[in-house]
């Protein structure tokens, strides 16, 4: 059992510190944002599974009740293979730390969900107040598309059930029909991929563990990659040039091509649309996705290895 905990700790530290730093320096995520999002999710799942399985093994070694419940259906040889008869002091300390980390993670996720629901309810109430009056008998602000009368050009997607697209009249006046189609396709790409759940998860982990490189980079890269992914969805339907022009028209008053940190992503998106990077081949994309999918299995293989070797 000691070797299992050491291996799980080594895998978690490797996936949480050096791998994210290497991934942020790679160039291929810009070409394949969807695959990159999947790789980041697999890394996060690997760290969380390492911590969860280490917590389960440590609790089984420290607490006899947990051991009896966890290994109740297992043969005696499997229980003996894990060597849970005695727990060292460092096992107890590690179990307590992991339990505190699990409780803190759950608290951060719950807080993020509560805050998201509160923000969404406030935004919907604000939209109901600003929505234009419709003829009697028509639902107000409940359709898939809501148009607000305001000169400031903008369009965005509001998650919910159902998700809603909001467009200001300033955007309708500034954009051509094809550019407006590109903007709406971009926002629908967010809605179909449920990017809001990824954003909530990354924000909760980054807020709860700001000193862990994986979670900090996961939050930063998620905000970047979901926009690139939605840009690809729009460019496949409307073309790269139309999508880039729509992005410029919507954001030129904000300084879309400036070098400030708040606008750097917009400039990167425009450059990427005007000069599309070469995409990975289907074979490389499939191999990358398959390899990333196998990474979260490593903690499970380490955890179940003693039990599998003990079976006749």
C-alpha positions as CSV (number, residue, x, y, z in Angstrom):
1,X,0.0,0.0,0.0
2,X,2.9,2.3,0.7
3,X,4.2,1.9,-2.9
4,X,0.7,2.7,-4.2
5,X,0.5,5.9,-2.3
6,X,4.0,6.9,-3.4
7,X,3.2,6.2,-7.0
8,X,-0.1,8.0,-6.9
9,X,1.7,11.0,-5.3
10,X,4.3,11.0,-8.0
11,X,1.8,10.8,-10.8
12,X,-0.3,13.6,-9.3
13,X,2.7,15.9,-8.8
14,X,3.9,15.2,-12.4
15,X,0.5,15.9,-13.9
16,X,0.1,19.0,-11.7
17,X,3.4,20.8,-12.1
18,X,5.7,20.1,-15.1
19,X,3.2,18.8,-17.7
20,X,0.9,21.9,-17.6
21,X,4.0,24.2,-18.1
22,X,5.1,22.2,-21.1
23,X,1.6,22.2,-22.5
24,X,1.2,25.9,-22.2
25,X,4.4,26.4,-24.3
26,X,3.2,24.0,-27.1
27,X,2.0,25.4,-30.4
28,X,-0.4,22.6,-31.4
29,X,-3.3,23.7,-29.0
30,X,-3.8,26.8,-31.2
31,X,-4.4,24.5,-34.2
32,X,-6.6,22.0,-32.3
33,X,-8.4,23.8,-29.4
34,X,-11.0,21.0,-29.0
35,X,-8.3,18.4,-28.6
36,X,-6.3,20.7,-26.3
37,X,-9.4,21.2,-24.1
38,X,-9.8,17.4,-23.9
39,X,-6.1,17.0,-22.9
40,X,-6.5,19.6,-20.1
41,X,-9.6,17.8,-18.8
42,X,-7.7,14.5,-18.8
43,X,-4.9,16.0,-16.8
44,X,-7.3,17.5,-14.2
45,X,-9.1,14.1,-14.0
46,X,-5.8,12.4,-13.5
47,X,-4.8,14.6,-10.5
48,X,-8.3,14.3,-9.0
49,X,-8.4,10.5,-9.4
50,X,-4.9,10.2,-7.8
51,X,-6.0,12.2,-4.8
52,X,-9.3,10.3,-4.5
53,X,-7.8,6.9,-4.8
54,X,-5.0,7.8,-2.4
55,X,-7.6,9.1,0.1
56,X,-9.6,5.9,-0.2
57,X,-6.5,3.7,0.4
58,X,-5.2,5.9,3.3
59,X,-8.6,6.0,5.0
60,X,-8.8,2.2,4.7
61,X,-5.4,1.9,6.4
62,X,-6.2,4.3,9.1
63,X,-9.8,3.5,9.9
64,X,-10.9,-0.1,10.3
65,X,-14.5,0.6,9.6
66,X,-13.6,2.1,6.2
67,X,-11.4,-0.9,5.5
68,X,-14.1,-3.3,6.3
69,X,-16.6,-1.6,4.1
70,X,-14.2,-1.0,1.2
71,X,-12.8,-4.5,1.1
72,X,-15.9,-6.4,2.2
73,X,-16.4,-8.1,-1.2
74,X,-12.7,-8.8,-1.8
75,X,-11.0,-12.2,-1.0
76,X,-8.6,-12.3,2.0
77,X,-5.7,-12.5,-0.3
78,X,-6.5,-9.2,-1.9
79,X,-6.8,-7.5,1.5
80,X,-3.4,-9.0,2.5
81,X,-1.8,-7.8,-0.7
82,X,-2.6,-4.1,0.2
83,X,-0.9,-4.6,3.7
84,X,-3.5,-2.5,5.5
85,X,-3.0,-4.0,8.9
86,X,-1.0,-1.1,10.2
87,X,-0.7,2.6,9.1
88,X,2.4,4.6,9.4
89,X,2.2,8.2,10.8
90,X,2.9,9.7,7.4
91,X,-0.1,7.8,6.0
92,X,-2.3,9.3,8.6
93,X,-1.1,12.8,7.9
94,X,-1.5,12.3,4.2
95,X,-5.0,11.0,4.6
96,X,-6.0,14.0,6.7
97,X,-4.5,16.4,4.2
98,X,-6.3,14.6,1.3
99,X,-9.6,14.7,3.2
100,X,-9.2,18.4,3.9
101,X,-8.4,18.9,0.2
102,X,-11.5,16.9,-0.9
103,X,-13.7,19.0,1.4
104,X,-12.2,22.2,0.2
105,X,-12.6,21.2,-3.5
106,X,-16.3,20.3,-2.9
107,X,-16.8,23.7,-1.1
108,X,-15.2,25.6,-4.0
109,X,-17.3,23.8,-6.6
110,X,-20.5,24.4,-4.6
111,X,-19.6,28.1,-4.1
112,X,-18.9,28.5,-7.9
113,X,-22.3,26.9,-8.8
114,X,-24.1,29.1,-6.3
115,X,-22.4,32.2,-7.5
116,X,-23.1,31.3,-11.1
117,X,-26.7,30.7,-10.5
118,X,-27.0,34.0,-8.6
119,X,-25.2,35.9,-11.4
120,X,-27.4,34.2,-14.0
121,X,-30.6,35.0,-12.1
122,X,-29.5,38.7,-11.8
123,X,-28.6,38.9,-15.5
124,X,-31.9,37.4,-16.5
125,X,-33.8,39.8,-14.3
126,X,-31.9,42.7,-15.8
127,X,-32.7,41.5,-19.3
128,X,-36.3,41.2,-18.5
129,X,-36.4,44.8,-17.4
130,X,-34.6,45.9,-20.6
131,X,-36.3,43.6,-23.1
132,X,-38.5,45.5,-25.6
133,X,-42.3,45.3,-25.1
134,X,-43.9,42.6,-27.3
135,X,-47.5,42.3,-28.4
136,X,-49.9,40.7,-26.0
137,X,-49.8,36.9,-26.0
138,X,-46.1,36.6,-26.9
139,X,-43.6,35.3,-24.3
140,X,-41.2,38.0,-23.1
141,X,-37.5,37.3,-23.1
142,X,-38.0,33.5,-23.3
143,X,-37.1,32.9,-27.0
144,X,-33.8,31.6,-28.2
145,X,-32.8,35.1,-29.5
146,X,-33.3,38.4,-27.6
147,X,-32.7,41.8,-29.3
148,X,-31.9,44.7,-27.0
149,X,-32.1,48.3,-28.3
150,X,-28.8,49.8,-27.6
151,X,-26.1,51.5,-29.7
152,X,-23.2,49.7,-28.0
153,X,-22.5,46.8,-30.4
154,X,-22.4,43.4,-28.6
155,X,-23.7,39.9,-28.7
156,X,-23.3,37.1,-26.2
157,X,-24.6,33.8,-25.0
158,X,-26.4,33.3,-21.7
159,X,-26.3,29.7,-20.3
160,X,-29.5,28.3,-18.9
161,X,-32.4,26.2,-19.7
162,X,-32.8,26.9,-22.5
163,X,-29.7,28.9,-23.5
164,X,-30.4,32.3,-24.9
165,X,-28.6,34.5,-27.5
166,X,-28.6,38.3,-26.8
167,X,-27.8,40.8,-29.6
168,X,-27.8,44.5,-29.3
169,X,-29.2,46.7,-32.1
170,X,-25.8,48.3,-32.4
171,X,-24.4,45.0,-33.6
172,X,-27.3,44.6,-36.1
173,X,-26.5,48.0,-37.6
174,X,-22.7,47.5,-37.7
175,X,-22.6,43.9,-39.0
176,X,-23.5,42.5,-42.4
177,X,-25.8,39.6,-42.6
178,X,-23.0,37.1,-43.1
179,X,-21.0,38.7,-40.2
180,X,-24.0,38.5,-37.9
181,X,-24.4,34.8,-38.9
182,X,-20.8,34.2,-37.9
183,X,-21.3,35.9,-34.5
184,X,-24.4,33.9,-33.8
185,X,-22.8,30.7,-34.9
186,X,-19.9,31.4,-32.6
187,X,-22.2,31.9,-29.7
188,X,-24.2,28.7,-30.6
189,X,-20.9,26.8,-30.6
190,X,-20.5,27.8,-26.9
191,X,-24.0,26.7,-26.1
192,X,-23.8,23.3,-27.9
193,X,-20.4,22.4,-26.3
194,X,-21.6,23.5,-22.9
195,X,-18.5,25.6,-22.3
196,X,-20.0,27.2,-19.3
197,X,-19.5,24.0,-17.3
198,X,-15.8,23.9,-18.2
199,X,-15.5,27.6,-17.2
200,X,-17.1,27.0,-13.9
201,X,-15.0,24.0,-13.1
202,X,-11.7,25.7,-14.0
203,X,-12.7,28.8,-12.1
204,X,-13.5,26.8,-9.0
205,X,-10.3,24.8,-9.0
206,X,-8.2,27.9,-9.7
207,X,-9.8,29.8,-6.8
208,X,-9.5,26.9,-4.4
209,X,-5.9,26.0,-5.3
210,X,-4.2,29.1,-6.8
211,X,-0.7,27.8,-6.2
212,X,-1.2,24.6,-8.1
213,X,0.1,25.2,-11.7
214,X,-2.3,22.8,-13.3
215,X,-5.4,24.5,-12.0
216,X,-4.1,28.0,-12.7
217,X,-3.1,27.1,-16.2
218,X,-6.4,25.1,-16.7
219,X,-8.4,28.2,-15.9
220,X,-6.4,30.5,-18.1
221,X,-6.2,28.1,-21.1
222,X,-9.9,27.1,-20.8
223,X,-11.0,30.8,-21.3
224,X,-8.7,31.0,-24.3
225,X,-9.4,27.6,-25.9
226,X,-13.2,27.8,-25.7
227,X,-13.1,31.1,-27.7
228,X,-10.8,29.5,-30.3
229,X,-13.0,26.5,-30.6
230,X,-16.1,28.7,-31.1
231,X,-14.2,30.7,-33.7
232,X,-13.5,27.5,-35.6
233,X,-17.2,26.6,-35.5
234,X,-18.1,30.0,-37.0
235,X,-15.3,29.9,-39.6
236,X,-16.3,26.5,-40.8
237,X,-19.8,27.8,-41.5
238,X,-19.2,31.4,-42.6
239,X,-15.5,31.5,-43.6
240,X,-12.4,32.7,-41.8
241,X,-12.4,36.2,-43.3
242,X,-16.1,36.8,-42.5
243,X,-15.6,35.7,-38.9
244,X,-12.5,37.8,-38.5
245,X,-14.2,40.9,-39.9
246,X,-17.2,40.3,-37.6
247,X,-14.9,40.1,-34.6
248,X,-13.1,43.3,-35.6
249,X,-16.4,45.2,-36.2
250,X,-17.7,44.2,-32.8
251,X,-14.5,45.0,-30.9
252,X,-12.7,47.8,-32.8
253,X,-14.1,50.4,-30.3
254,X,-12.5,48.4,-27.5
255,X,-9.0,48.4,-29.1
256,X,-9.2,44.8,-30.4
257,X,-5.7,45.1,-32.0
258,X,-4.1,46.7,-28.9
259,X,-1.3,44.9,-27.0
260,X,-2.8,45.3,-23.6
261,X,-3.3,42.0,-21.7
262,X,-7.1,42.4,-21.6
263,X,-7.3,42.6,-25.4
264,X,-4.4,40.3,-26.3
265,X,-6.7,37.3,-26.8
266,X,-8.8,39.3,-29.3
267,X,-5.8,40.2,-31.4
268,X,-4.6,36.6,-31.3
269,X,-8.0,35.4,-32.5
270,X,-8.1,37.9,-35.4
271,X,-4.6,37.0,-36.5
272,X,-5.4,33.3,-36.2
273,X,-8.6,33.7,-38.4
274,X,-6.8,35.8,-41.0
275,X,-3.9,33.3,-41.2
276,X,-5.3,29.9,-40.2
277,X,-2.5,27.7,-38.8
278,X,-2.0,24.2,-40.3
279,X,-4.2,21.7,-38.6
280,X,-3.2,18.3,-37.4
281,X,-3.9,15.3,-39.5
282,X,-6.7,13.0,-38.5
283,X,-4.3,10.3,-37.5
284,X,-2.3,12.6,-35.2
285,X,-5.5,14.0,-33.8
286,X,-6.9,10.5,-33.0
287,X,-3.6,9.4,-31.5
288,X,-3.4,12.6,-29.3
289,X,-7.0,12.1,-28.1
290,X,-6.5,8.4,-27.4
291,X,-3.3,9.0,-25.5
292,X,-4.9,11.7,-23.4
293,X,-7.9,9.4,-22.7
294,X,-5.6,6.7,-21.3
295,X,-3.8,9.0,-18.9
296,X,-6.7,9.1,-16.3
297,X,-6.5,5.3,-16.2
298,X,-3.0,5.4,-14.7
299,X,-4.2,6.1,-11.1
300,X,-6.8,3.3,-11.4
301,X,-4.2,0.8,-12.6
302,X,-1.8,1.8,-9.7
303,X,-4.6,1.4,-7.2
304,X,-5.9,-1.9,-8.4
305,X,-2.5,-3.5,-9.2
306,X,-2.0,-5.2,-5.7
307,X,-5.5,-6.6,-5.9
308,X,-5.2,-7.9,-9.4
309,X,-1.8,-9.6,-8.7
310,X,-3.3,-11.3,-5.6
311,X,-6.2,-12.9,-7.5
312,X,-5.6,-16.5,-8.5
